[in-house]
């Protein structure tokens, strides 16, 4: 793998890592370790802000596909953030009951 290809691969991994982490923070996907749905809008906003900063700091230095990926991820996360913020306050952690148990 050439150096430029490796950098593109690592950039993609970084963006997708933030995407996954933010979706966890928004409560859109379960924590794979605990099995809980965890919602932390402040942490999600911070992650989105980091991606916005990354986009601004790399302006003019990204390949078209890298820029498109970053823009698409940011847009998707912002839309999901608004969706969650409009739901109003909820418990920060909403745990799914273990299999076989009824929710309380």
JOFEN-V199440 format. One record per pair of residues at least 24 apart in sequence whose ideal C-beta (glycine too) atoms are under 6 Angstrom apart, sorted by the first residue. I is the first residue (numbers start at 1). J is the second residue. Records with the same first field share a line. If there is no record, write none. Layout:
I: J / J
This chain:
11: 66
15: 69 / 70 / 73
18: 47 / 51
19: 73
21: 47
22: 47 / 77
26: 80 / 84
36: 93 / 95
37: 94
38: 93
39: 92
44: 81
48: 77
